[in-house]
């Protein structure tokens, strides 16, 4: 749907939901950001197959997806679930306050854990928004989150529709796109102390810290998708899996999954979280 030159392949794109059997929180973020990108590039879209109102369609409806992109819910009974944090577009200038007072409150309410338990997660999310500011060419990031109480899993997806990571890495290194794949560039971007930014305070620790903290501290999973590249870091050993897709995602999507049952609630200092 997106050319290598980052333009829509067609002037109007039809999104067919008829074969949709299941949708992950990552899919909601990816789909929404593609539509936002399409809008920004003068493209048009339409939906089909969404009148079946299957379980994934209902989930999208409850999450506010169709209300945002069609102007109304498909079913008037659609209701936001307490375990869903609907997609929001946050400016990097206001991201810190939003993460602390909005997203963190939602997480602690759902998990029944205190703020200190998610101190490291908050640092990771702050650094993602810093990377959006410094690298993407845009100042907006979108966030969608879902808590699965039966499985004890917390999923948070953050995305931008900026310039993407691989091209910036290759330009910085003077590497050729044929011999230096997008997934290779993503792995390079996740190495500690590597950065393409000259912005003060950006020392190349953001993605490195993210993959290390989420996997080792929270026994979780990190997925990064940008351009054609896909990388996944999994579990406390940080097992790495990489691939290059045959479709381009314009921008960068970072998906975080945490196993709540595998972490211990931290001891919270009385003055530690006075903003």
C-alpha positions in Angstrom: 0.0 0.0 0.0 3.1 2.2 0.4 5.8 2.6 -2.3 9.5 2.6 -1.5 9.3 6.4 -2.2 6.8 6.7 0.6 3.8 7.5 -1.5 0.4 5.7 -1.6 0.3 3.0 -4.3 -3.3 4.0 -5.1 -5.2 7.2 -4.7 -8.0 5.3 -2.8 -7.3 2.3 -0.7 -10.1 -0.1 0.4 -9.5 -1.7 3.8 -11.4 -5.0 3.8 -12.3 -6.4 7.3 -14.2 -9.4 6.1 -11.4 -11.9 6.7 -10.3 -10.4 10.1 -10.4 -13.2 12.7 -8.3 -11.5 15.5 -6.5 -8.2 16.1 -3.7 -7.5 18.4 -3.3 -4.0 20.1 -0.3 -3.6 17.8 -2.6 -4.1 14.8 -4.9 -1.3 16.0 -1.9 1.1 16.3 -0.5 0.1 12.9 -3.8 0.3 11.1 -4.7 3.7 12.7 -1.3 5.2 11.9 -1.4 4.0 8.3 -4.7 5.8 7.9 -3.2 9.0 9.5 -0.3 8.7 7.1 -2.6 8.2 4.1 -4.6 11.3 5.1 -1.4 13.3 5.4 -0.3 12.3 1.9 -3.6 13.2 0.2 -4.8 9.6 0.0 -8.4 8.4 0.5 -9.7 5.3 2.1 -12.9 3.3 2.6 -13.9 0.3 4.6 -15.6 -2.9 3.6 -16.6 -6.1 5.4 -17.0 -4.5 8.8 -20.8 -5.0 8.9 -20.3 -8.6 10.1 -19.6 -7.2 13.6 -17.4 -10.1 14.5 -15.4 -10.1 17.8 -12.4 -8.2 16.3 -14.8 -5.7 14.7 -16.5 -5.3 18.0 -13.2 -4.7 19.7 -12.3 -2.0 17.2 -15.7 -0.4 17.7 -15.4 -0.5 21.5 -11.9 1.0 21.2 -13.3 4.0 19.2 -11.6 3.1 15.9 -14.7 3.4 13.7 -15.9 6.4 15.6 -12.6 8.1 14.7 -12.5 7.1 11.1 -16.2 6.8 10.1 -17.5 9.5 12.4 -19.7 7.1 14.4 -19.7 3.7 16.1 -21.0 0.8 14.0 -23.2 -0.2 17.0 -24.7 2.3 19.3 -24.0 0.0 22.3 -20.2 0.1 21.7 -18.5 0.9 25.0 -14.9 1.5 25.9 -13.6 -1.3 28.0 -11.8 -0.4 31.2 -8.9 -2.6 30.2 -8.4 -0.7 26.9 -6.6 2.6 26.6 -7.8 4.0 23.3 -5.5 5.5 20.7 -4.4 9.0 21.6 -2.1 11.3 19.6 0.4 13.0 22.0 2.7 15.9 21.2 6.3 15.3 22.4 6.2 18.6 24.3 3.4 17.2 26.5 4.3 13.6 26.5 6.0 13.5 29.9 3.0 14.9 31.8 0.6 12.7 29.8 2.6 9.5 30.5 2.8 10.3 34.2 -0.7 11.4 35.0 -2.7 9.6 32.3 -1.2 6.4 31.1 0.5 5.5 34.4 -2.7 6.0 36.3 -4.6 3.7 33.9 -1.8 1.0 34.3 -1.8 1.1 38.1 -5.6 1.0 38.3 -5.8 -2.0 36.1 -2.9 -4.0 37.5 -3.5 -3.0 41.2 0.3 -2.3 41.5 1.9 0.9 42.7 3.6 3.6 40.6 7.1 2.6 41.6 6.7 -0.9 40.0 6.5 0.9 36.6 9.3 3.4 37.1 11.5 1.8 34.5 8.7 1.4 32.1 8.0 5.2 32.4 11.6 5.9 31.6 11.4 3.7 28.5 8.3 5.5 27.2 9.8 8.9 27.9 12.9 7.9 25.8 10.6 6.7 23.0 9.0 10.1 22.8 12.5 11.7 22.9 13.5 9.6 19.9 10.3 10.7 18.1 11.3 14.3 18.7 15.0 13.9 17.7 14.8 11.4 14.8 11.3 11.2 13.2 10.9 14.6 11.8 7.5 14.9 13.6 6.5 15.9 17.1 3.5 13.6 17.5 3.4 10.0 18.8 0.4 7.8 19.2 -0.2 5.4 22.1 -2.6 2.5 22.4 -2.6 0.1 25.3 -4.5 -3.1 26.4 -4.4 -5.0 29.6 -5.2 -8.7 29.5 -6.1 -9.6 33.2 -6.7 -13.3 32.5 -3.2 -13.7 31.0 -1.5 -11.1 33.2 -0.1 -9.2 30.2 0.1 -5.5 29.5 0.6 -4.4 25.9 1.6 -0.8 24.9 2.1 0.3 21.3 3.7 3.6 20.5 4.1 4.9 16.9 5.0 7.9 14.7 4.5 8.4 11.0 7.8 10.2 10.5 10.9 9.4 8.5 11.6 5.9 9.8 14.8 4.5 11.4 16.6 2.4 8.7 17.1 5.2 6.2 18.5 7.5 8.9 20.9 4.8 10.1 22.1 4.0 6.6 22.6 7.7 5.8 24.6 8.2 9.0 26.8 5.2 8.3 27.1 5.8 4.5 25.7 2.3 4.0 24.1 0.9 0.9 20.4 -0.1 1.2 20.9 -3.3 -0.8 23.7 -4.7 1.4 22.5 -3.1 4.6 18.9 -4.3 5.2 16.3 -2.4 7.2 16.3 -5.1 9.9 20.1 -4.8 10.2 19.7 -1.0 10.6 17.1 -1.5 13.4 19.4 -3.8 15.3 22.2 -1.2 14.9 19.9 1.5 16.2 19.2 -0.7 19.3 23.0 -0.9 20.2 24.0 1.1 23.2 25.8 4.4 22.5 24.7 4.4 18.8 22.8 7.5 17.8 22.3 9.5 14.6 21.2 12.6 16.6 23.2 15.7 17.5 20.6 16.8 19.9 22.0 17.5 23.4 21.2 14.8 25.8 20.6 12.1 23.2 23.4 9.7 23.9 22.0 6.7 22.0 20.6 4.9 25.1 16.9 5.1 24.3 16.3 1.9 22.2 19.1 0.1 24.0 17.6 0.8 27.4 14.2 -0.1 26.1 15.1 -3.5 24.9 17.2 -4.3 28.0 14.7 -3.1 30.6 11.6 -4.6 29.1 13.2 -8.0 28.5 15.3 -8.4 31.6 13.4 -6.4 34.2 9.9 -7.2 33.1 10.5 -10.5 31.3 8.7 -9.0 28.4 8.9 -8.5 24.7 9.8 -5.6 22.4 8.8 -5.4 18.7 10.1 -2.6 16.5 8.7 -2.1 13.0 10.1 0.6 10.7 10.1 0.7 6.9 10.6 -2.9 5.8 12.4 -3.9 9.0 11.1 -6.0 11.9 13.0 -6.9 15.1 11.9 -8.7 18.2 13.6 -9.0 21.6 12.1 -11.6 23.9 12.5 -12.7 27.5 15.1 -12.2 30.1 17.9 -13.4 27.7 16.8 -10.8 25.2 16.4 -13.4 22.4 16.6 -11.6 19.1 14.5 -12.4 16.0 14.8 -10.3 12.8 13.2 -10.2 9.4 12.5 -7.9 6.5 8.9 -7.7 5.3 7.6 -7.2 1.8 5.5 -4.2 2.9 6.7 -0.8 4.1 5.5 0.8 7.3 6.1 4.6 7.0 7.5 5.6 10.4 8.2 3.5 13.4 6.1 1.4 15.6 7.3 0.0 19.0 5.2 -2.6 20.7 5.9 -3.5 24.4 4.5 -6.5 26.2 5.0 -7.0 29.9 4.2 -10.1 32.0 2.6 -8.6 35.1 2.7 -12.0 36.9 6.4 -12.2 36.6 7.3 -8.9 38.3 7.4 -8.0 41.9 5.7 -4.9 43.2 8.3 -2.3 44.1 8.6 -0.5 47.4 7.3 3.0 46.9 9.0 6.0 48.6 6.6 8.6 49.9 8.4 11.5 48.2 9.6 9.6 45.1 6.8 10.5 42.8 6.0 14.1 43.7 5.9 15.8 40.3 
